[in-house]
């Protein structure tokens, strides 16, 4: 190496140190959001996001399956409704972190423990909405179905469940959004998810903003998809006029003016 090159090494080192200091200034100062750090480290959130998606999708799917079976079973046996409502309500009141710790001696650390707890939290919301949806089906369609000779099963699948679909999807929306939030605590069960980067560095603002922002976007996306599914599967709900529109229609037709609170 020549003498000129050796002489330039200290200057090169100084330039490199200055550049690192300039890039790390926001990180060292813990600014509100460090765009440079976020761009360089966004890939570290891919795996936690995928783990979070798995936790949410599997838990909601299992919760819906269990709650749906309970609702169908109690639909014709109304005396089961208070029992199932109370049971799912007790599970829902258990604090999430305590639920994880209670399951650890049985199922150990990992995804299974988190999914069991998250599934239990979805039961109350989904079950009550399915039961309410089936109970709110107007008697007219039921009577028409019976007049056509439909059995109870045919009536359930062909008349009652389609009419209860908006309430069922509404319960799914609430359960899914809440599961996205609670799943961030699955890190205490060793299941990963977006809670992993959050609790790895609670003091770094950019980290919290990115991980929390991904969770919020995930919840909004799921809610929008379920709302779209409701509009596609229950198109008649969009055609139902609201109270003010019903008032205008009644006024045009000369009917008595309806009242509402």
C-alpha positions, 0 to 999 in steps of 0.5 A, a space after each residue: 500500500 502506498 504512502 498516499 493511500 495510508 495517509 488517506 485512511 484516517 480521513 476515510 475512517 472519519 467520513 465513515 464515522 460521521 456518516 454512521 453518526 448522521 444515520 444513527 442520530 434519530 435512533 440515538 435520540 429515540 425520535 418519534 419515527 426514524 425513517 432510515 432505520 425503518 427502511 433498513 430493518 423492515 424485513 425483520 417484521 415479516 416473520 412476526 407478521 406471518 406468525 400473527 396472521 397464523 395465530 389470528 386465522 387459526 384461532 378465529 376459524 376454530 372459535 367460529 367452528 366451536 361457537 357455530 356448533 354450540 349455537 346450532 345445538 342450543 337453537 332448538 334446545 333453548 335451555 342450553 343458551 344460558 349454560 353456553 353463554 355463562 361458560 363462554 362468558 367465564 372464559 372471556 373474563 379470564 385475563 389473557 396473560 393469566 390464561 397463557 400462564 395457566 395453560 403453560 404447565 399443560 400445553 407448554 410454551 408455543 403456538 398451541 397454548 396461544 391458539 387455545 387461549 385466543 380461541 376461547 376468547 372468540 367464543 363469547 362474541 361469536 356464539 352470542 351473535 349467532 344465537 341473536 341472529 337466529 332468534 331475530 329471524 322474522 316468523 314470516 319466513 319460518 312459517 312460509 318454510 314450514 308451509 312448504 313442508 321444510 324440515 327443521 334442518 332445511 329450515 335452519 340451513 335454507 331460511 334461518 342461517 341466511 337471514 341471520 348472516 349479517 349478525 353472524 358476520 358482525 360477530 366475526 368482525 368483532 372477534 377478529 379485530 379483538 383477536 388481532 389485538 390480544 394476539 400481541 400478548 402471545 409472546 408471553 406464551 412463546 408463540 411469537 407474533 407482532 408482540 415479539 418485536 414490541 416487547 423486545 424493545 419497548 423503549 424504541 418509538 420507531 419499533 413500537 410504531 411499526 409493529 403497532 401499525 402493522 397490527 392496526 392495518 391487519 385489523 382494519 384489513 380483516 374488518 374490511 374483508 368481512 364487511 365486503 363478504 357481508 355485502 356480497 353474501 347478504 345483498 338484501 341488507 343493502 336494499 333495506 331502507 333506513 328509518 329516515 328513508 322509510 319516513 320519506 317513502 311513507 310521506 310520499 305514499 301518504 302513510 302515517 308518519 313513523 316515529 323513532 328515537 
